[in-house]
Amino acid sequence: MNTVKLGVIGLGVRGSSILKKILLNMEDVEIASVCDNYEDRAIDMANIVFEKTGKRPETFTDHYTCLQHGGMDAVFVATSWETHVEVAIDAMKLGIPVAMEVGGAYCVERMWDMVRTYETTKTPIMFMENCCYGKQELLATSLVRNGVLGDIVHAHGAYGHYLAPGIANGVARRHYRLRNYLNRNCENYPTHELGPIAKVLNINRGNQMVSLVSVASRAVGVQDYIARNPGKFPHLEGKQFRQGDIVNTIITCADGSTISMRLDTTLPRHYSREFNLHGTRGCYEMNTNMVFLEGGMETYQPVEYYKASFNNAAEYEAKYLPSIWKDLSDEQKKVGHGGMDGVMFRAFVDLLKEGKPMPIDVYDAAAWMVVTALSEASVAAGGMPQAIPDFTGGMWTRRQPLDVVDLSI
């Protein structure tokens, strides 16, 4: 196909932003239909598409009707966390390729449903974890692939993002985070940090996540924010939130490597994903944009070498940064989380047109998303270990590594 007719289901903040900033600027993408439970959102987006292209997409408020009659070659699913998988499964059963937004799983069995649907239908599905396409994540992955950091023994990541105001405004914003923070206590948004780490460690392709433990702090951050804004959220005053302010998760992998993760979204802080890799020859730190190699310690004392290494990762870009980032224009870098969204959607559309495998596939989606359900069980059990299912059915031992881009130098 020369042009991909795309349906967009879910038109909240994420879906509408991607549609306006990314999809409407892709010359080989046509927006065939838009769908949201809230009719005003669907109408607003249809009007925006019409103003930009002169073609008005079909509008729907029911996802299944949209999938059946929306005239699409593929669908982008950006609905609430609770419904991503349901919509993706329905699309795959109808033979419609899926680009599915991120979120955590609510139960293990639903992940099996998604995997089995794919294995039955073979309908392409890509898990749209944009951080796998981030500049820093791809530079660090390239360093690993080229042996610069040695054998990776441990990786760390976080979703550090102060969201208390947005959560408290959940009713006005019609946003699903509010009900999740009221009712659940888990690592609810694991894939921004876990996805790039899983790719580095070749999870599902020669390696496997085996088990996890999670513990949560008490939940007071959002309640304190509400109390400091009396009268602004009367429907939430006195409500007890279940979601712990800090959730720490440790994952053990088949090759003996470990992953630590932290959810940190309800206490005041700066934004950070804390993507860190620790290998036998050196480490990479996202927050300092630093590559720290063993060899430098022959010249400097450790503390001085650490200080001298701040932001030195830029020095490695000429040799190790993938070409997709080297070739990205300044305008492209301004759109969609610093450019990563555009790079990711370009990959999905190109791979779909070429009939090639999706680099973040259904097995990745299931393994990364299930962390949420398992962390909820672990937290509830006082930090007891939870086994992580092998959604590949043993295929991980023979599947070849597949990065999101070609990282060969």
C-alpha positions in Angstrom: 0.0 0.0 0.0 1.2 3.5 -0.8 -1.0 5.3 1.7 -2.1 3.8 5.1 -5.7 4.6 6.0 -5.5 4.9 9.8 -8.2 4.9 12.4 -7.6 6.6 15.7 -9.5 5.2 18.7 -9.1 7.3 21.9 -8.9 11.0 21.6 -7.8 12.2 25.0 -4.6 14.1 25.6 -2.3 11.4 24.0 -4.5 10.4 21.1 -5.4 13.9 20.0 -1.8 15.1 20.4 -0.4 12.3 18.2 -3.1 12.9 15.6 -2.4 16.6 15.4 1.4 16.7 15.7 2.4 13.5 14.1 -0.1 11.7 12.0 -1.5 14.7 10.1 2.0 15.5 9.0 2.8 12.1 7.5 2.2 12.3 3.8 1.6 8.6 3.5 -1.1 8.5 6.2 -4.7 9.3 5.8 -7.0 9.6 8.8 -10.0 7.4 7.8 -11.9 7.5 11.1 -11.8 8.8 14.6 -13.5 7.4 17.7 -13.9 8.3 21.3 -16.5 7.6 24.0 -17.0 11.3 24.3 -18.7 12.5 21.1 -17.4 16.0 21.3 -13.8 14.8 21.2 -14.5 12.8 18.0 -16.2 15.7 16.3 -13.5 18.1 17.3 -10.8 15.9 15.9 -12.8 15.2 12.7 -13.0 19.0 12.2 -9.2 19.4 12.7 -8.5 16.6 10.2 -10.9 18.2 7.7 -9.3 21.7 8.1 -5.9 20.2 7.5 -6.6 17.7 4.6 -10.0 18.6 3.2 -11.2 15.1 4.0 -13.6 14.5 6.9 -13.0 11.2 8.6 -15.9 9.0 9.9 -16.7 9.6 13.5 -17.7 7.0 16.1 -18.3 6.7 19.8 -18.1 2.9 19.9 -14.8 1.2 19.2 -16.2 -2.0 17.7 -18.4 -0.2 15.3 -15.5 2.0 14.3 -13.3 -1.1 13.7 -16.1 -2.7 11.5 -17.1 0.4 9.5 -14.2 2.9 9.8 -12.6 2.0 6.5 -9.1 1.6 8.0 -5.9 -0.3 7.0 -4.6 0.0 10.6 -5.7 1.4 13.9 -3.9 3.5 16.6 -5.3 2.7 20.0 -5.0 5.4 22.6 -7.9 4.7 24.9 -7.8 4.4 28.7 -5.4 2.0 30.4 -8.3 -0.3 31.1 -9.4 -0.7 27.4 -6.1 -0.7 25.4 -6.0 -4.5 25.2 -9.7 -5.0 24.6 -9.6 -2.7 21.5 -6.4 -4.3 20.3 -7.9 -7.8 20.6 -11.0 -6.8 18.7 -8.9 -5.2 16.0 -6.7 -8.3 15.6 -9.7 -10.5 15.3 -10.9 -8.4 12.4 -7.5 -8.5 10.8 -6.7 -4.8 11.4 -3.0 -4.1 12.3 -2.6 -2.3 15.6 -0.4 0.4 17.0 -1.2 0.2 20.7 -0.4 2.8 23.3 1.3 2.0 26.6 -0.2 1.2 30.0 -0.1 -1.6 32.6 -2.1 -4.8 32.7 -5.0 -5.4 35.1 -4.6 -9.2 35.2 -2.3 -11.8 33.9 -5.0 -13.7 31.9 -5.8 -10.7 29.8 -2.2 -10.7 28.6 -2.5 -14.3 27.6 -5.7 -13.4 25.7 -3.8 -10.8 23.7 -0.9 -13.1 22.9 -3.2 -16.0 21.9 -5.3 -13.7 19.7 -2.1 -12.6 17.9 -0.9 -16.2 17.5 -4.3 -17.2 16.1 -4.8 -14.3 13.7 -1.1 -13.2 13.0 -2.4 -9.7 12.7 0.5 -7.3 13.1 0.6 -5.4 16.4 3.2 -2.9 17.7 3.4 -1.7 21.2 4.0 2.1 20.9 6.6 2.6 23.7 8.1 5.9 22.5 11.0 5.9 25.0 12.5 2.9 23.1 13.1 5.5 20.4 14.5 8.2 22.6 17.8 9.7 21.7 19.6 8.9 24.9 18.1 5.4 25.2 19.2 4.6 21.6 22.7 6.0 22.1 23.2 3.9 25.3 21.8 0.8 23.5 24.3 1.4 20.7 27.1 1.7 23.2 26.1 -1.7 24.6 25.8 -3.4 21.3 29.3 -2.2 20.4 30.8 -3.5 23.6 31.7 -0.1 25.1 30.0 -0.8 28.5 30.9 -4.5 28.6 28.4 -7.0 29.9 25.3 -5.4 31.4 24.7 -6.7 34.9 22.1 -4.2 36.2 19.8 -1.6 34.8 17.6 1.0 36.5 14.7 3.2 35.4 12.0 5.3 36.8 8.8 7.2 35.9 9.4 10.3 37.9 6.7 12.8 37.0 4.7 15.0 39.4 1.1 14.3 38.5 -0.8 15.1 41.6 -2.5 18.2 40.2 -3.6 16.3 37.0 -4.8 13.4 39.0 -6.9 15.6 41.3 -8.4 17.2 38.2 -9.3 13.8 36.8 -13.1 14.5 36.6 -12.7 17.8 34.8 -10.1 16.3 32.5 -12.1 13.1 32.0 -8.9 11.2 32.7 -8.6 7.6 33.8 -5.6 8.2 36.2 -7.9 9.4 39.0 -9.9 6.2 39.3 -6.7 4.1 39.1 -5.0 6.1 41.8 -8.1 5.8 44.0 -8.4 2.1 43.6 -5.1 0.4 42.9 -1.6 0.2 44.5 1.0 -1.0 42.0 3.7 0.0 39.5 1.0 1.4 37.3 3.0 2.8 34.4 6.1 0.6 33.9 7.0 0.7 30.3 8.7 4.1 29.8 11.6 2.8 31.9 11.3 -0.9 31.4 10.9 -0.9 27.6 14.4 0.5 26.7 16.0 -1.7 29.4 14.2 -4.8 28.1 15.6 -4.1 24.6 19.1 -3.6 26.0 18.9 -6.9 27.9 17.3 -8.8 24.9 14.2 -9.8 26.9 12.1 -12.3 24.9 15.1 -12.7 22.5 17.7 -14.7 24.3 16.9 -13.5 27.8 13.7 -13.5 30.0 12.3 -11.7 33.0 11.8 -14.4 35.6 10.3 -12.8 38.8 9.7 -9.5 40.5 9.1 -8.0 44.0 7.4 -4.7 44.6 6.9 -2.6 47.7 4.9 0.7 48.1 5.1 3.6 50.4 2.0 5.1 52.0 -0.3 7.2 49.9 -0.5 10.8 51.0 0.7 12.9 48.2 -2.5 13.5 46.2 -4.6 13.8 49.5 -2.2 16.5 50.7 -2.5 18.4 47.4 -6.3 18.3 47.7 -6.2 19.4 51.3 -4.0 22.4 50.3 -6.6 23.4 47.8 -9.8 23.5 49.9 -13.0 23.8 48.0 -11.4 23.1 44.6 -12.1 19.3 44.6 -15.1 18.8 46.9 -15.8 15.4 45.5 -12.4 14.2 46.6 -12.2 15.7 50.0 -11.8 13.0 52.6 -11.2 10.3 49.9 -8.5 7.8 50.6 -6.1 7.1 47.7 -4.7 3.6 47.5 -1.8 4.2 45.1 1.5 4.5 47.0 3.5 7.6 46.5 6.6 5.6 45.7 6.6 2.1 44.4 9.9 0.2 44.1 10.2 -2.9 41.9 13.1 -5.3 41.4 13.1 -7.8 38.5 15.4 -10.8 38.2 16.2 -12.1 34.7 17.2 -15.5 33.4 20.8 -14.5 32.7 21.2 -13.2 36.3 21.0 -9.5 35.5 18.6 -7.4 37.5 16.3 -4.4 36.9 15.2 -1.8 39.4 12.3 0.5 38.8 10.6 3.3 40.7 7.2 4.8 40.2 7.3 8.4 41.6 4.3 10.5 40.5 2.5 12.1 43.5 5.3 14.0 45.3 6.8 17.2 44.0 9.8 16.5 41.8 11.4 17.1 38.4 10.7 14.8 35.5 13.1 11.9 35.0 13.2 8.4 33.6 16.6 7.7 35.3 17.7 5.3 32.5 21.0 3.8 33.9 23.0 0.9 32.7 25.8 -0.8 34.7 28.3 -3.0 32.9 31.6 -4.7 33.5 33.5 -1.9 31.7 31.5 1.1 32.5 28.0 2.7 33.0 25.6 5.1 31.4 23.6 7.6 33.4 20.7 9.5 31.8 20.3 12.3 34.3 23.9 13.4 34.0 24.1 12.3 30.3 27.3 10.5 31.3 29.4 7.6 30.0 31.7 6.5 32.8 34.3 4.0 31.7 36.8 2.0 33.7 39.7 3.2 31.7 39.4 6.8 32.8 40.1 5.9 36.4 43.7 5.3 35.5 44.1 9.1 35.0 41.6 10.6 37.5 40.5 9.8 41.0 37.0 8.4 41.0 35.2 11.5 42.3 37.1 13.8 39.9 36.6 11.5 37.0 32.8 11.4 37.8 32.6 15.2 37.8 34.7 15.5 34.6 32.4 13.0 32.9 29.2 15.1 33.2 27.4 15.4 29.8 30.2 13.6 28.0 27.8 11.3 26.3 27.6 13.9 23.5 31.1 13.0 22.6 30.0 9.5 21.6 27.2 10.6 19.3 29.3 11.0 16.2 30.3 7.4 16.3 27.5 5.6 18.1 24.2 7.6 17.7 21.9 5.8 15.2 21.4 7.6 11.9 17.7 8.1 12.5 18.6 10.7 15.1 21.6 12.1 13.2 19.3 12.8 10.3 16.4 14.3 12.3 15.7 17.9 11.5 15.4 20.6 14.2 11.7 20.9 13.4 11.2 17.2 13.9 13.0 17.3 17.2 10.5 19.9 18.5 7.5 17.6 17.9 6.4 14.7 20.1 8.5 14.3 23.2 11.6 15.7 21.5 11.2 13.8 18.3 10.8 10.2 19.6 7.1 10.0 18.8 7.6 10.9 15.1 10.5 8.4 14.8 8.3 5.7 16.3 5.3 6.3 14.1 7.5 6.5 11.1 8.8 3.0 12.0 5.3 1.6 12.4 4.0 2.9 9.1 7.1 1.8 7.2 7.3 -1.6 8.7 3.5 -2.1 8.1 3.9 -1.1 4.4 6.9 -3.4 4.0 5.3 -6.3 5.7 8.3 -6.6 8.2 8.1 -7.8 11.8 7.3 -5.2 14.5 10.3 -4.5 16.7 8.1 -4.1 19.8 5.8 -7.0 19.4 2.9 -8.7 21.3 5.3 -10.7 23.5 7.1 -7.5 24.5 3.8 -5.8 25.2 2.6 -8.7 27.4 5.8 -9.0 29.3 6.2 -5.3 30.0 2.5 -4.7 30.8 2.1 -7.7 33.1 4.5 -6.0 35.5 1.6 -3.9 36.7 -0.6 -6.8 37.6 2.2 -8.7 39.3 3.5 -5.7 41.2 -0.1 -5.2 42.5 -0.1 -8.7 43.8 3.4 -8.4 45.3 2.6 -5.1 47.1 -0.6 -6.6 48.5 1.5 -9.6 49.8 4.1 -7.5 51.5 6.7 -7.7 48.8 6.4 -11.4 48.1 8.1 -12.5 44.8 5.8 -13.0 41.8 6.7 -15.3 38.8 6.6 -13.5 35.4 5.0 -15.7 32.8 6.9 -16.8 29.7 4.5 -15.5 27.0 6.7 -16.7 24.3 6.2 -20.4 25.3 9.9 -21.0 25.4 10.6 -19.3 22.1 12.7 -16.7 23.9 15.6 -19.2 23.9 15.9 -19.2 20.2 14.4 -15.8 19.0 17.1 -13.6 17.6 17.7 -10.1 19.1 15.7 -7.3 17.3 16.4 -3.7 18.1 13.9 -0.9 17.3 16.5 0.4 14.8 19.7 -0.9 13.2 22.4 -0.2 15.8 25.3 -1.7 13.8 28.2 0.7 13.2 
